[in-house]
């Protein structure tokens, strides 16, 4: 999938530019850009559904992304785990955050 290449590249750029704020990373995960038709895989879905599934954040009337998770580890070994839950309308329903000190 092109979306995997896209998010990997976006994450690499964020790391290189030290742009690792959670809100920025969640924005990357909320990307709804669709692939061009010639870049879509042939999985047996309709072209319309294939295109909808090609975005990082999937948003259709009947299927889609319902949560996104960010896991970060700082230079002191502290790990933070943050998960956002979304409604079918892409509204943020809540967020949980856990931190583990090493």
C-alpha positions in Angstrom: 0.0 0.0 0.0 1.2 3.5 -0.8 -0.3 4.7 2.4 2.3 2.7 4.4 5.1 4.2 2.4 3.6 7.7 2.9 3.3 7.4 6.7 6.8 5.9 7.0 8.2 8.8 5.1 6.2 11.3 7.1 7.4 9.7 10.4 11.0 9.7 9.2 10.7 13.4 8.4 9.2 14.1 11.8 12.1 12.3 13.5 14.7 14.0 11.4 13.2 17.4 12.2 12.6 16.6 15.8 8.9 17.2 15.3 7.6 14.6 17.7 4.7 16.4 19.4 1.7 14.1 19.9 -0.7 16.4 18.2 1.5 16.6 15.1 1.9 12.8 15.0 -1.9 12.3 15.4 -2.3 14.8 12.5 -0.1 12.5 10.4 -2.3 9.6 11.3 -5.5 11.5 10.3 -4.4 12.0 6.7 -7.3 11.3 4.4 -5.4 11.7 1.1 -6.4 9.0 -1.3 -4.1 7.1 -3.7 -4.4 7.6 -7.4 -6.4 4.9 -9.2 -3.3 3.5 -10.9 -1.6 3.0 -7.4 -4.5 1.0 -5.9 -4.0 -2.7 -5.2 -6.4 -5.2 -6.6 -7.9 -6.8 -3.5 -11.3 -7.6 -5.0 -13.1 -4.6 -3.5 -14.9 -2.1 -5.7 -12.8 0.8 -7.0 -14.7 3.3 -4.7 -14.0 1.2 -1.6 -10.4 0.5 -2.7 -9.9 4.2 -3.0 -11.5 4.8 0.5 -9.2 2.2 2.0 -6.1 3.8 0.5 -5.9 6.7 3.0 -4.1 6.5 6.3 -7.3 7.5 8.1 -10.2 5.6 6.7 -13.6 7.4 6.8 -16.6 5.9 5.1 -20.3 5.7 6.2 -20.0 2.1 7.2 -16.3 1.5 8.0 -13.3 3.4 9.2 -10.6 4.3 11.6 -11.9 4.3 15.2 -8.6 4.8 17.1 -5.0 5.9 16.6 -2.1 5.2 18.9 1.2 7.0 19.5 4.0 5.3 21.5 7.1 7.4 22.3 10.2 6.7 24.2 12.4 9.6 25.4 16.2 9.6 25.9 15.7 8.8 29.6 13.8 5.6 28.8 10.3 7.0 29.7 7.6 5.4 27.5 4.3 7.2 26.8 1.4 5.5 25.2 -1.5 7.7 23.9 -4.6 6.5 22.2 -7.3 8.6 20.6 -10.8 7.3 19.9 -12.8 8.7 17.0 -16.5 8.7 16.1 -17.8 7.7 12.7 -17.7 11.5 11.9 -14.0 11.7 12.9 -14.7 13.6 16.1 -12.4 12.9 19.0 -14.3 10.9 21.6 -11.6 10.6 24.1 -7.9 10.0 24.7 -6.0 7.8 27.2 -2.4 8.3 28.1 -0.1 6.0 30.1 3.5 6.6 31.0 6.1 4.1 32.1 9.2 5.3 33.8 12.2 3.0 33.5 
